[in-house]
Amino acid sequence: MKFMKQLQFFLAPVVIAGAVVLATALPQAKAHLVGNGSYPAVVCPGVLGGGSQLISLPTSGLPIRLVNGKSQSLRTSKSKVLSSNSYGTVVGGNSGSEIVFNAVTGGSTADTVCTVGGFDEWFIGGSAGVTSQGILDIVNSGLSDSTVQVFPYTSKVALAPVTYVVNANSDKKISLASLAPGEESIALHVLTISGRVTSFMLDHRNQGLHDLGASFVPPASTPQTQLYIGGLLTSSSTSSAATLRFLVPGNVDANLHVAIYSNNGSFTPVGFDLLKVAHQKVIDVPLPVLHISGPYGLLITADQPAFASALMTGKSDFAWAGELSPISKFQLNLAGTSASFIFVGANIDLRAQWHGASGKSQQATIVGQGSAVWAPRGPIYGLLLTPINKVPVYGGAVVTNSAGGLNSLPLLANQIISGSQLPIADVRTLTHSTTGN
């Protein structure tokens, strides 16, 4: 026994020294886990509100499948533009942006960016009034049933939640009018209890046989004290530049400040330097008429976490613009539409590369302090945006067509990287094993 204690006494420094050498020789032993990340698949909605629909992909060769309750098999897309039907579409993960172009009628269009979704989504927009034909589409792209709770908010009060079960590999379309009957101003909180769910809200309005327009309401994930909104455009046919919609989900009223950024500089409209917004109620505030040319964006700061969106109205259509995230390098395909862009940030420095109708590659450098407007001529197909510096830049696009269709698109890549952690060599494992023996 005495000999064993002496042997341990002499061996202990050797073991420790060996562990130090191992840790030095294997740099990866300094960390316990290493990340293995990839882009997750995104979900695009099926046709909502009738009409026809196209899905534009940033590149061909991506794996896709339908959310149709039957097949789970993937196929490779040979084209960058896909025809869509009533089923949702799952697109394999990539760093680009997939866009849905929904032509509800000739002059009424609704475009949106396909998203990963999440367990907690908010939609600040839409109507459940007498003209509403709007739909909340809950898409379950997983292999098991999902349970989802929907919390409606109105201009008067927050309503009781409604629970839905969505079958595996299918979707459930819910009328907005059934969630908050008669309410003109609503917001929805979609909370996923189980399953892989992506939700979309289409605000579509009809008055008799007259179509009033349609627009997807962009989702938001968390309330913020600083919100950027882009992709807005003034219209001479309306008495207001836009209508802002706010929701403060907490238990304290918020004080907000609204600044407008355009090609004409930045300013704050009268009465928007200190705007008080009641909590847990949907509040609509019209902006005054803005005598500015081209697209514009908003910066909203608040003393309480809040959500915000903006509704702009055109001659025969309307569009909701939502919160923006900082731009990273990404590619998208505007499928030959015409668009103008607004970028907001302290120091804007971007490189744009795109293809026009001729197929020739073109490029431009977009720079500015506070804001910058970019309005390329003609149709746009593949577009690559690359930030030059690390200063956050926020961007939105206004997409129009000759029939009067009006849309606002956030310049948002699939920036959410799903990561798994892989175990690697750890010197403490060796130490633990030695002391344990």
Secondary structure by P-SEA (a helix, b strand, c coil): caaaaaaaaaaaaaaaaaaaaaaaaccccccccccbbbbbbbbbbcccccccbbbbbcccbbbbbbccccccbbbbbcccbbbbccbbbbbccccbbbbbbbcccccbbbbbbbcccccbbbbccccccccccccbbbbbcccbbbbbbbbbbccccccbbbbbbbcccbbbbbbccccccccccbbbbbbbcccbbbbbbbbbbbccccccbbbbbbbbcccccbbbbcbbbbbccccccbbbbbbbcccbbbbbbbbbbcccbbbbcccccbbbbbccbbbbbbbccccccccbbbbbbccccccbbbbbbcccbbbbbbbbcccccbbbbcccccbbbbbbccbbbbbbbbcccccbbbbbbbbbccbbbbbbcccccbbbbbbcccccccbbbbbbcccccccccccccccccbbbbbbcccaaaaaaaaaac
